[in-house]
Amino acid sequence: MSKKSKFVGQSFELLPIAERAQQYREMADATLLKAHSLEDPLLKSQYLDMATRWHLLAQELEAGNADPEVMPGPVPVPQRQPVKDPKTPS
């Protein structure tokens, strides 16, 4: 893992896309290594699944798909114009 200490405690969403994808791949690598060190078949399976998901996140991001890590901003609510009473003269 190349720049691990630089990003500890920092949200991935603050990184540029290329760096974020790289971080996802590094998480996949770390998780895969952990999976290979485990003897419990259930835990090993869960870690392999997690490694696969980190790798898929990197692929999705590189393909230009939305990153679920990044929360979309608030949706602007259109301002309502006051309704003019037709009985009231202007």
C-alpha positions as CSV (number, residue, x, y, z in Angstrom):
1,M,0.0,0.0,0.0
2,S,1.7,3.1,-1.2
3,K,0.2,6.2,0.4
4,K,-1.7,4.5,3.2
5,S,-0.5,6.7,6.1
6,K,-1.3,9.9,4.1
7,F,-5.0,9.1,3.9
8,V,-5.7,7.5,7.3
9,G,-8.7,9.2,8.8
10,Q,-9.5,11.0,5.6
11,S,-12.7,10.3,3.7
12,F,-12.3,8.8,0.3
13,E,-14.8,11.2,-1.1
14,L,-12.3,14.1,-0.7
15,L,-9.8,12.4,-3.1
16,P,-9.7,12.9,-6.8
17,I,-11.3,10.0,-8.7
18,A,-8.1,8.3,-9.8
19,E,-6.7,8.4,-6.2
20,R,-10.0,7.2,-4.8
21,A,-10.0,4.2,-7.2
22,Q,-6.4,3.5,-6.2
23,Q,-7.4,3.6,-2.6
24,Y,-10.3,1.2,-3.2
25,R,-7.9,-1.2,-5.0
26,E,-5.5,-1.0,-2.1
27,M,-8.3,-1.8,0.3
28,A,-9.2,-4.8,-1.9
29,D,-5.5,-5.9,-1.8
30,A,-5.3,-5.6,2.0
31,T,-8.6,-7.5,2.4
32,L,-7.5,-10.2,0.1
33,L,-4.2,-10.7,2.0
34,K,-6.2,-10.9,5.2
35,A,-8.5,-13.5,3.7
36,H,-5.6,-15.7,2.7
37,S,-4.3,-15.6,6.3
38,L,-7.6,-16.8,7.8
39,E,-8.3,-20.5,8.5
40,D,-12.0,-20.1,9.3
41,P,-13.9,-20.8,6.0
42,L,-16.8,-18.5,6.8
43,L,-14.5,-15.5,7.7
44,K,-12.3,-16.3,4.7
45,S,-15.4,-16.2,2.5
46,Q,-16.6,-12.9,4.0
47,Y,-13.2,-11.3,3.5
48,L,-13.0,-12.5,-0.1
49,D,-16.4,-11.1,-0.7
50,M,-15.3,-7.8,0.8
51,A,-12.2,-7.7,-1.4
52,T,-14.3,-8.3,-4.5
53,R,-16.6,-5.4,-3.5
54,W,-13.7,-3.0,-3.0
55,H,-12.4,-4.0,-6.5
56,L,-15.8,-3.6,-8.1
57,L,-16.1,-0.1,-6.5
58,A,-12.8,0.9,-8.2
59,Q,-14.1,-0.5,-11.5
60,E,-17.4,1.3,-11.2
61,L,-15.7,4.6,-10.4
62,E,-13.2,4.3,-13.3
63,A,-16.2,3.5,-15.6
64,G,-17.7,6.9,-14.7
65,N,-20.5,5.5,-12.6
66,A,-21.6,7.2,-9.4
67,D,-19.6,6.4,-6.4
68,P,-21.8,5.3,-3.5
69,E,-19.2,6.6,-1.1
70,V,-20.1,10.2,-2.1
71,M,-23.3,11.5,-0.8
72,P,-25.2,13.6,-3.3
73,G,-25.7,17.2,-2.4
74,P,-29.1,18.6,-1.3
75,V,-31.7,18.7,-4.0
76,P,-32.7,22.4,-4.5
77,V,-36.4,23.0,-3.7
78,P,-38.0,25.5,-6.1
79,Q,-39.3,28.6,-4.4
80,R,-43.1,28.8,-4.6
81,Q,-44.5,32.0,-5.9
82,P,-47.3,33.5,-3.8
83,V,-50.7,32.8,-5.4
84,K,-52.4,36.0,-6.3
85,D,-56.0,36.3,-5.2
86,P,-58.0,37.1,-8.4
87,K,-60.5,39.1,-6.3
88,T,-57.8,41.4,-5.1
89,P,-57.0,44.4,-7.4
90,S,-53.4,44.7,-8.3
